[in-house]
Amino acid sequence: MKFLGIWLGGLGRHPIAAAGAFFLAGVIFWGGFNWSLELTNTESFCISCHEMQEFVYQEYKTTIHYRNRTGVRASCPDCHVPQEWVHKVVRKVQASQELFHWLKGSINTAEKFEAKRPALAAKVWASMLATDSRECRNCHDLEFMAADTQAAKAGRMHELTRGWKMTCIDCHKGIAHRLPKGFDRNAVLDLIHDRFEAEKTGCSQCHTGMAGAGRK
């Protein structure tokens, strides 16, 4: 404490040196903080634990987000960590509870993981809904989609969802990881059918050769 008092007193007598010291300390702190932030924002960090490496990562490796004809990949942080700094920090703080469950061994076996998969998936889907699929739209944006070059049904559905105020995760669940057991795959189709009927949109929008205005 005596040394600290002498040091602070010295800085008080040399304000320029004091300002320089505090500036240097701030740069070191800020650099260290951002370094640690980016270090934990890599795929290698995400799969450094047994749970991620053996379970969800193996599923992801079978999907188009991992391997495709163009070689452009969306890795773990691309989908699960915001790019904007403030949102990224908030997500990192929230992730602290994941470290707790890792220490606790909450999902350290396949059986435990599958038992919690519905709750884990629902949490991620709810987050994506709340942010209007923000991380999806970092790469996929309706405003820049050439609907006429997509498959006919896909192009039409993307155009429709623009007006329906739907977001990516409304339809695209299970594209990087297996869906939970018991998941109702027809729920989205039922929603779309109901919208078609309410708006008197013809079935031929999706079903080639059908001309009816509603579902039969």
PAMIKE-89021 format. One record per residue: residue in one letter; residue number from 0; x, y, z of N, C-alpha, C in turn. Coordinates in nm, 3 decimals, m for minus. Each point is the difference from the previous one (the first is absolute). Layout:
! residues N
  aa    i     n_px     n_py     n_pz    ca_px    ca_py    ca_pz     c_px     c_py     c_pz
   A  NUM        X        Y        Z        X        Y        Z        X        Y        Z
...
! end
This chain:
! residues 216
  aa    i     n_px     n_py     n_pz    ca_px    ca_py    ca_pz     c_px     c_py     c_pz
   M    0    0.083   m0.120    0.000   m0.083    0.120    0.000    0.087    0.126    0.000
   K    1    0.113   m0.007    0.074    0.089    0.115    0.006    0.059    0.030   m0.138
   F    2    0.038   m0.111   m0.072    0.055    0.018   m0.134   m0.103    0.061   m0.094
   L    3   m0.126   m0.046    0.012   m0.107    0.052   m0.085   m0.022    0.148    0.026
   G    4    0.008    0.038    0.130   m0.019    0.140    0.035    0.110    0.087   m0.058
   I    5    0.125   m0.050    0.007    0.113    0.075   m0.056   m0.016    0.014   m0.151
   W    6   m0.044   m0.111   m0.066   m0.015    0.002   m0.146   m0.108    0.098   m0.043
   L    7   m0.114   m0.005    0.071   m0.110    0.091   m0.034    0.041    0.145    0.026
   G    8    0.076    0.019    0.109    0.046    0.135    0.029    0.092    0.052   m0.108
   G    9    0.085   m0.089   m0.053    0.090    0.038   m0.109   m0.077    0.037   m0.124
   L   10   m0.104   m0.076   m0.028   m0.083    0.031   m0.117   m0.069    0.135    0.016
   G   11   m0.037    0.030    0.126   m0.066    0.127    0.025    0.090    0.118   m0.030
   R   12    0.128   m0.020    0.019    0.095    0.109   m0.028    0.038    0.007   m0.146
   H   13   m0.037   m0.105   m0.076    0.033   m0.004   m0.143   m0.128   m0.039   m0.077
   P   14   m0.089    0.096   m0.020   m0.131   m0.030   m0.062    0.010   m0.061   m0.140
   I   15    0.099    0.043   m0.079    0.014   m0.057   m0.134    0.036   m0.147    0.009
   A   16    0.093   m0.032    0.090    0.038   m0.140    0.020   m0.118   m0.080    0.052
   A   17   m0.081    0.061    0.088   m0.118   m0.068    0.055   m0.099   m0.032   m0.111
   A   18   m0.025    0.098   m0.087   m0.094   m0.022   m0.110    0.051   m0.110   m0.092
   G   19    0.130    0.002   m0.026    0.058   m0.104   m0.086   m0.011   m0.138    0.062
   A   20    0.023   m0.008    0.133   m0.007   m0.129    0.069   m0.141   m0.056   m0.003
   F   21   m0.099    0.087    0.026   m0.138   m0.046   m0.001   m0.044   m0.039   m0.142
   F   22    0.047    0.074   m0.099   m0.033   m0.034   m0.138    0.058   m0.137   m0.037
   L   23    0.126   m0.023    0.038    0.064   m0.127   m0.029   m0.071   m0.115    0.070
   A   24   m0.039    0.025    0.126   m0.073   m0.103    0.075   m0.133   m0.032   m0.067
   G   25   m0.067    0.106   m0.050   m0.128   m0.021   m0.069    0.017   m0.080   m0.127
   V   26    0.107    0.030   m0.076    0.026   m0.074   m0.123    0.026   m0.147    0.029
   I   27    0.080   m0.026    0.104    0.031   m0.138    0.037   m0.126   m0.075    0.044
   F   28   m0.082    0.066    0.083   m0.124   m0.063    0.045   m0.093   m0.027   m0.116
   W   29   m0.020    0.101   m0.086   m0.091   m0.013   m0.114    0.048   m0.107   m0.097
   G   30    0.131    0.000   m0.025    0.054   m0.101   m0.090   m0.016   m0.140    0.056
   G   31    0.025   m0.015    0.130   m0.016   m0.131    0.063   m0.144   m0.046   m0.001
   F   32   m0.092    0.093    0.023   m0.142   m0.034    0.001   m0.045   m0.046   m0.138
   N   33    0.037    0.076   m0.104   m0.040   m0.038   m0.135    0.069   m0.129   m0.046
   W   34    0.123   m0.019    0.041    0.071   m0.124   m0.033   m0.072   m0.120    0.057
   S   35   m0.041    0.009    0.128   m0.072   m0.111    0.063   m0.137   m0.019   m0.064
   L   36   m0.062    0.111   m0.040   m0.132   m0.007   m0.063    0.009   m0.076   m0.133
   E   37    0.100    0.034   m0.080    0.015   m0.065   m0.130    0.050   m0.143    0.013
   L   38    0.080   m0.026    0.101    0.049   m0.136    0.024   m0.114   m0.096    0.026
   T   39   m0.102    0.047    0.071   m0.116   m0.085    0.030   m0.104    0.004   m0.111
   N   40    0.032    0.069   m0.109   m0.095    0.014   m0.110    0.049   m0.075   m0.124
   T   41    0.057   m0.118    0.023    0.051   m0.082   m0.109   m0.062   m0.138    0.007
   E   42   m0.004   m0.067   m0.113   m0.055   m0.135   m0.003    0.084   m0.095    0.085
   S   43    0.131    0.017   m0.002    0.087   m0.088    0.078   m0.030    0.012    0.149
   F   44   m0.033    0.121    0.046   m0.036    0.016    0.141   m0.136   m0.064    0.027
   C   45   m0.094    0.020   m0.091   m0.135   m0.053    0.020    0.000   m0.152    0.015
   I   46    0.086   m0.068   m0.074    0.001   m0.147    0.003    0.114   m0.055    0.086
   S   47    0.054    0.085    0.087    0.111   m0.046    0.085   m0.047   m0.087    0.116
   C   48   m0.131   m0.004    0.024   m0.051   m0.088    0.106   m0.063   m0.125   m0.062
   H   49   m0.003   m0.105    0.077   m0.050   m0.130   m0.046   m0.144    0.009   m0.051
   E   50   m0.083    0.074    0.072   m0.142    0.005   m0.036   m0.023    0.055   m0.140
   M   51    0.065    0.109   m0.034   m0.020    0.059   m0.132    0.069   m0.082   m0.109
   Q   52    0.119   m0.048    0.028    0.076   m0.076   m0.099   m0.071   m0.128   m0.040
   E   53   m0.056   m0.070    0.097   m0.058   m0.132   m0.027   m0.146    0.004   m0.041
   F   54   m0.071    0.103    0.035   m0.144    0.002   m0.028   m0.035    0.095   m0.115
   V   55   m0.021    0.128    0.029   m0.052    0.090   m0.103    0.098    0.023   m0.115
   Y   56    0.130   m0.003    0.028    0.096    0.025   m0.107   m0.003   m0.112   m0.103
   Q   57   m0.018   m0.122    0.043   m0.007   m0.113   m0.093   m0.123    0.011   m0.090
   E   58   m0.111    0.052    0.055   m0.120    0.021   m0.081    0.024    0.111   m0.103
   Y   59    0.060    0.108    0.048    0.027    0.115   m0.087    0.087   m0.039   m0.119
   K   60    0.095   m0.093    0.018    0.092   m0.040   m0.106   m0.070   m0.070   m0.116
   T   61   m0.124   m0.043    0.020   m0.074   m0.068   m0.107   m0.089    0.096   m0.078
   T   62    0.005    0.129    0.033   m0.092    0.096   m0.061    0.069    0.089   m0.103
   I   63   m0.080    0.070   m0.075    0.050    0.087   m0.106    0.072    0.122    0.057
   H   64   m0.025    0.032    0.125    0.072    0.112    0.060    0.146   m0.035    0.027
   Y   65    0.031   m0.129    0.008    0.138   m0.043    0.023    0.074   m0.028   m0.131
   R   66   m0.069   m0.067   m0.092    0.063   m0.039   m0.126   m0.098    0.022   m0.115
   N   67    0.044    0.072   m0.104   m0.088    0.028   m0.113    0.083    0.027   m0.125
   R   68   m0.065    0.018   m0.110    0.070    0.011   m0.129    0.087    0.125   m0.010
   T   69   m0.033    0.106    0.075    0.078    0.124   m0.009    0.112    0.007    0.103
   G   70   m0.007   m0.086    0.101    0.103    0.003    0.104   m0.014    0.113    0.100
   V   71   m0.115    0.065    0.000   m0.025    0.107    0.097   m0.071   m0.060    0.121
   R   72    0.063    0.011    0.118   m0.056   m0.063    0.119   m0.054    0.103    0.099
   A   73   m0.104   m0.041    0.069   m0.049    0.076    0.115    0.036   m0.083    0.123
   S   74    0.092    0.050    0.081    0.045   m0.075    0.116   m0.083    0.034    0.123
   C   75    0.031   m0.064    0.112   m0.079    0.018    0.123   m0.024    0.147    0.036
   P   76    0.105    0.083    0.010   m0.024    0.140    0.038   m0.080    0.078   m0.103
   D   77    0.010   m0.038   m0.128   m0.076    0.072   m0.102   m0.150   m0.009    0.026
   C   78   m0.044   m0.113    0.053   m0.143   m0.022    0.024   m0.044    0.035    0.142
   H   79    0.093   m0.013    0.094   m0.040    0.011    0.141    0.055    0.122    0.074
   V   80    0.083    0.081   m0.066    0.056    0.118    0.067   m0.023    0.122   m0.089
   P   81   m0.060    0.106    0.053   m0.024    0.120   m0.080    0.132    0.063   m0.046
   Q   82   m0.005    0.069   m0.112    0.118    0.070   m0.050    0.016    0.137    0.068
   E   83   m0.112    0.065    0.029    0.005    0.132    0.061    0.060   m0.010    0.141
   W   84    0.088    0.092    0.034    0.080   m0.012    0.122   m0.086   m0.009    0.125
   V   85   m0.097    0.090    0.015   m0.083    0.003    0.121   m0.076   m0.131    0.015
   H   86   m0.064   m0.046   m0.107   m0.075   m0.126    0.006    0.093   m0.118    0.025
   K   87    0.122    0.009   m0.053    0.098   m0.108    0.020    0.038   m0.011    0.147
   V   88    0.024    0.115    0.066    0.036   m0.001    0.141   m0.114   m0.056    0.084
   V   89   m0.123    0.040   m0.032   m0.117   m0.051    0.073   m0.008   m0.152   m0.013
   R   90    0.024   m0.050   m0.122   m0.004   m0.145   m0.022    0.109   m0.071    0.078
   K   91    0.118    0.060    0.009    0.110   m0.060    0.076   m0.033   m0.006    0.148
   V   92   m0.065    0.103    0.051   m0.040   m0.001    0.141   m0.102   m0.110    0.023
   Q   93   m0.095   m0.013   m0.091   m0.101   m0.105    0.013    0.064   m0.138   m0.004
   A   94    0.109   m0.013   m0.076    0.066   m0.130   m0.015    0.068   m0.047    0.127
   S   95    0.014    0.089    0.097    0.066   m0.040    0.125   m0.076   m0.113    0.069
   Q   96   m0.132   m0.004   m0.017   m0.077   m0.108    0.061    0.027   m0.133   m0.069
   E   97    0.043    0.006   m0.127    0.035   m0.123   m0.070    0.126   m0.062    0.060
   L   98    0.092    0.085    0.048    0.118   m0.050    0.068   m0.038   m0.070    0.129
   F   99   m0.100    0.054    0.069   m0.048   m0.063    0.123   m0.054   m0.139   m0.028
   H  100   m0.081   m0.013   m0.105   m0.057   m0.131   m0.033    0.106   m0.096   m0.052
   W  101    0.105    0.055   m0.064    0.112   m0.085   m0.041    0.070   m0.058    0.122
   L  102    0.025    0.082    0.101    0.062   m0.047    0.123   m0.090   m0.099    0.073
   K  103   m0.129    0.025   m0.009   m0.098   m0.086    0.066   m0.019   m0.132   m0.072
   G  104    0.035   m0.003   m0.130   m0.020   m0.122   m0.078   m0.144   m0.022   m0.042
   S  105   m0.071    0.110   m0.026   m0.143   m0.009   m0.030   m0.031   m0.078   m0.127
   I  106    0.090    0.007   m0.100   m0.024   m0.071   m0.126    0.124   m0.077   m0.044
   N  107    0.071   m0.058    0.094    0.127   m0.065   m0.034   m0.013   m0.142   m0.053
   T  108   m0.124   m0.048   m0.016   m0.023   m0.128   m0.065   m0.104    0.018   m0.109
   A  109   m0.002   m0.093   m0.096   m0.097    0.010   m0.109   m0.143   m0.004    0.054
   E  110   m0.022   m0.081    0.102   m0.134   m0.012    0.058   m0.045    0.131    0.065
   K  111    0.090    0.062    0.074   m0.033    0.128    0.064   m0.026    0.108   m0.105
   F  112    0.083   m0.002   m0.104   m0.015    0.101   m0.104   m0.133   m0.013   m0.072
   E  113   m0.036   m0.123   m0.036   m0.127   m0.021   m0.071   m0.118    0.037    0.087
   A  114    0.011   m0.024    0.131   m0.110    0.035    0.090   m0.020    0.151    0.007
   K  115    0.108    0.075   m0.015   m0.008    0.146    0.008   m0.012    0.067   m0.137
   R  116    0.012   m0.079   m0.108   m0.001    0.059   m0.133   m0.125    0.085   m0.027
   P  117   m0.121   m0.045    0.035   m0.119    0.084   m0.027    0.010    0.138    0.066
   A  118    0.044    0.004    0.126    0.009    0.127    0.071    0.111    0.087   m0.058
   L  119    0.113   m0.062   m0.034    0.111    0.076   m0.057   m0.038    0.058   m0.135
   A  120   m0.065   m0.081   m0.084   m0.041    0.046   m0.133   m0.103    0.112    0.012
   A  121   m0.095   m0.018    0.090   m0.105    0.102    0.017    0.060    0.133    0.043
   K  122    0.103   m0.004    0.083    0.066    0.122    0.047    0.068    0.072   m0.116
   V  123    0.069   m0.075   m0.084    0.068    0.060   m0.115   m0.101    0.055   m0.099
   W  124   m0.106   m0.075   m0.027   m0.103    0.047   m0.094   m0.066    0.127    0.050
   A  125   m0.028    0.005    0.130   m0.064    0.119    0.058    0.091    0.121   m0.013
   S  126    0.130   m0.022    0.020    0.096    0.110   m0.014    0.003    0.050   m0.144
   M  127   m0.002   m0.091   m0.096    0.002    0.039   m0.141   m0.127    0.073   m0.039
   L  128   m0.112   m0.044    0.053   m0.126    0.071   m0.027    0.007    0.143    0.055
   A  129    0.053    0.013    0.120    0.006    0.131    0.065    0.090    0.098   m0.076
   T  130    0.098   m0.051   m0.071    0.093    0.088   m0.073   m0.028    0.002   m0.150
   D  131   m0.116   m0.054   m0.040   m0.034   m0.006   m0.142    0.108   m0.076   m0.078
   S  132    0.047   m0.110    0.058    0.101   m0.086   m0.064    0.123    0.082   m0.041
   R  133    0.044    0.085    0.090    0.109    0.095   m0.030    0.125   m0.068   m0.055
   E  134    0.043   m0.108    0.064    0.122   m0.066   m0.045   m0.019   m0.069   m0.134
   C  135   m0.120   m0.052   m0.028   m0.028   m0.058   m0.132    0.015    0.107   m0.108
   R  136   m0.055    0.118    0.030   m0.005    0.108   m0.100    0.135    0.067   m0.023
   N  137    0.100   m0.036    0.081    0.135    0.049   m0.031    0.047   m0.055   m0.134
   C  138   m0.053   m0.117   m0.037    0.035   m0.061   m0.130   m0.118   m0.007   m0.095
   H  139   m0.120   m0.020    0.054   m0.120   m0.017   m0.083   m0.095    0.117    0.024
   D  140   m0.024    0.078   m0.100   m0.090    0.115    0.015   m0.099    0.002   m0.115
   L  141   m0.129    0.006    0.033   m0.104    0.000   m0.102    0.018    0.112   m0.101
   E  142    0.051    0.112    0.047    0.015    0.115   m0.088    0.097   m0.027   m0.115
   F  143    0.090   m0.095    0.021    0.102   m0.026   m0.102   m0.014   m0.139   m0.063
   M  144   m0.112   m0.067    0.027   m0.023   m0.130   m0.061   m0.058    0.018   m0.140
   A  145    0.055   m0.075   m0.095   m0.054    0.000   m0.135   m0.101   m0.115   m0.008
   A  146   m0.123    0.030    0.036   m0.102   m0.105    0.010   m0.019   m0.075   m0.130
   D  147    0.022    0.068   m0.112   m0.022   m0.064   m0.129    0.105   m0.105   m0.033
   T  148    0.112    0.000    0.072    0.103   m0.102   m0.023   m0.010   m0.114    0.101
   Q  149   m0.089    0.013    0.098   m0.020   m0.107    0.097   m0.098   m0.102   m0.055
   A  150   m0.007   m0.115    0.067   m0.105   m0.096   m0.035   m0.134    0.072    0.010
   A  151   m0.093   m0.035   m0.088   m0.126    0.074   m0.010   m0.072    0.013    0.134
   K  152   m0.010   m0.111    0.075   m0.070    0.004    0.127    0.075    0.086    0.102
   A  153    0.131   m0.013    0.003    0.079    0.076    0.095   m0.011    0.150   m0.029
   G  154    0.011    0.036   m0.127   m0.010    0.140   m0.037   m0.134    0.058    0.037
   R  155   m0.107   m0.076   m0.028   m0.135    0.048    0.031   m0.020    0.015    0.150
   M  156    0.049   m0.099    0.078   m0.018    0.006    0.144    0.078    0.117    0.060
   H  157    0.119    0.025   m0.050    0.077    0.114    0.051   m0.071    0.131   m0.029
   E  158   m0.060    0.010   m0.115   m0.075    0.122   m0.032   m0.122    0.015    0.091
   L  159   m0.069   m0.113    0.026   m0.118    0.005    0.086    0.035    0.037    0.144
   T  160    0.107   m0.060    0.052    0.035    0.025    0.139    0.042    0.145    0.024
   R  161    0.044    0.066   m0.104    0.033    0.143    0.013   m0.124    0.076    0.046
   G  162   m0.112   m0.028   m0.065   m0.124    0.068    0.036   m0.061   m0.053    0.128
   W  163    0.028   m0.125    0.032   m0.056   m0.062    0.120    0.080    0.033    0.126
   K  164    0.111    0.072   m0.014    0.084    0.038    0.114    0.054   m0.123    0.073
   M  165    0.028   m0.104   m0.074    0.062   m0.119    0.059    0.152    0.016   m0.005
   T  166    0.069   m0.076    0.083    0.145    0.007    0.004    0.060   m0.138   m0.026
   C  167    0.127   m0.004   m0.030    0.065   m0.124   m0.046   m0.033   m0.121    0.086
   I  168    0.011    0.014    0.132   m0.014   m0.114    0.089   m0.143   m0.051    0.006
   D  169   m0.096    0.077   m0.049   m0.138   m0.049   m0.005   m0.008   m0.128   m0.083
   C  170    0.076   m0.004   m0.108   m0.005   m0.115   m0.092    0.124   m0.088    0.005
   H  171    0.115    0.060    0.029    0.127   m0.071   m0.016    0.057   m0.053    0.131
   K  172   m0.080   m0.075    0.073    0.051   m0.068    0.119    0.066   m0.132   m0.043
   G  173    0.100   m0.041    0.073    0.063   m0.129   m0.028    0.089   m0.001   m0.122
   I  174    0.056    0.114   m0.040    0.085    0.003   m0.119    0.147   m0.025    0.034
   A  175    0.036    0.009    0.128    0.139   m0.023    0.039    0.012   m0.109    0.107
   H  176   m0.112   m0.029    0.068    0.000   m0.102    0.105   m0.129   m0.079   m0.008
   R  177    0.002   m0.121    0.051   m0.120   m0.084   m0.003   m0.112    0.064    0.080
   L  178   m0.122   m0.019   m0.048   m0.116    0.050    0.073   m0.028   m0.089    0.121
   P  179   m0.056    0.055    0.106   m0.033   m0.081    0.118   m0.104   m0.106   m0.035
   K  180    0.005   m0.110    0.070   m0.099   m0.106   m0.020   m0.138    0.056    0.032
   G  181   m0.098   m0.036   m0.084   m0.135    0.047    0.020   m0.029    0.135   m0.061
   F  182    0.101    0.061   m0.064   m0.023    0.130   m0.063   m0.103   m0.014   m0.112
   D  183   m0.096    0.090   m0.004   m0.106   m0.004   m0.101    0.049    0.065   m0.128
   R  184    0.043   m0.081   m0.095    0.052    0.051   m0.126   m0.108    0.067   m0.086
   N  185   m0.124   m0.032    0.028   m0.109    0.055   m0.082   m0.054    0.133    0.052
   A  186    0.050    0.045    0.114   m0.054    0.122    0.060    0.013    0.120   m0.093
   V  187    0.116    0.014   m0.062    0.021    0.113   m0.090   m0.088   m0.012   m0.123
   L  188   m0.011   m0.121   m0.054   m0.085   m0.022   m0.117   m0.145    0.034    0.032
   D  189   m0.045   m0.040    0.119   m0.136    0.032    0.040   m0.020    0.151    0.009
   L  190    0.100    0.069    0.052   m0.007    0.146    0.011   m0.011    0.062   m0.139
   I  191    0.082   m0.049   m0.092   m0.003    0.054   m0.136   m0.133   m0.031   m0.068
   H  192   m0.049   m0.122    0.016   m0.130   m0.036   m0.059   m0.110    0.091    0.054
   D  193    0.004    0.026    0.131   m0.102    0.087    0.061    0.008    0.141   m0.057
   R  194    0.120    0.050   m0.022    0.016    0.134   m0.057   m0.052    0.002   m0.144
   F  195    0.031   m0.107   m0.075   m0.048   m0.009   m0.138   m0.152    0.002   m0.005
   E  196   m0.062   m0.077    0.089   m0.147   m0.006    0.002   m0.060    0.135    0.039
   A  197    0.059    0.064    0.101   m0.053    0.129    0.047    0.010    0.106   m0.109
   E  198    0.105   m0.007   m0.080    0.022    0.100   m0.104   m0.051   m0.047   m0.137
   K  199   m0.064   m0.118   m0.002   m0.055   m0.055   m0.125    0.108   m0.015   m0.107
   T  200    0.118   m0.043    0.044    0.111   m0.021   m0.093   m0.008   m0.140   m0.056
   G  201    0.017   m0.016   m0.129   m0.014   m0.130   m0.064    0.107   m0.099    0.041
   C  202   m0.039   m0.128    0.008    0.094   m0.106    0.035    0.110   m0.015   m0.104
   S  203   m0.028    0.046   m0.121    0.097   m0.015   m0.109    0.127    0.081    0.026
   Q  204   m0.003    0.088    0.100    0.120    0.075    0.035    0.113   m0.097    0.036
   C  205   m0.038   m0.112    0.063    0.100   m0.099    0.040   m0.019   m0.134   m0.068
   H  206   m0.127   m0.035   m0.025   m0.032   m0.132   m0.054   m0.029    0.011   m0.150
   T  207    0.094   m0.041   m0.080   m0.015    0.008   m0.145   m0.123   m0.078   m0.047
   G  208   m0.077    0.064   m0.087   m0.115   m0.068   m0.057   m0.129    0.018    0.077
   M  209    0.007    0.065    0.116   m0.121    0.023    0.080   m0.047    0.143   m0.022
   A  210   m0.129    0.018   m0.019   m0.052    0.133   m0.033   m0.096    0.054    0.103
   G  211   m0.027   m0.077    0.107   m0.097    0.043    0.099    0.045    0.120    0.078
   A  212   m0.097    0.071    0.056    0.033    0.120    0.077    0.039   m0.037    0.143
   G  213   m0.047   m0.112    0.049    0.029   m0.038    0.138    0.040   m0.144    0.008
   R  214    0.025   m0.048    0.121    0.040   m0.138    0.022   m0.124   m0.088   m0.006
   K  215    0.011   m0.115   m0.066   m0.115   m0.090   m0.011    0.009   m0.111    0.104
! end
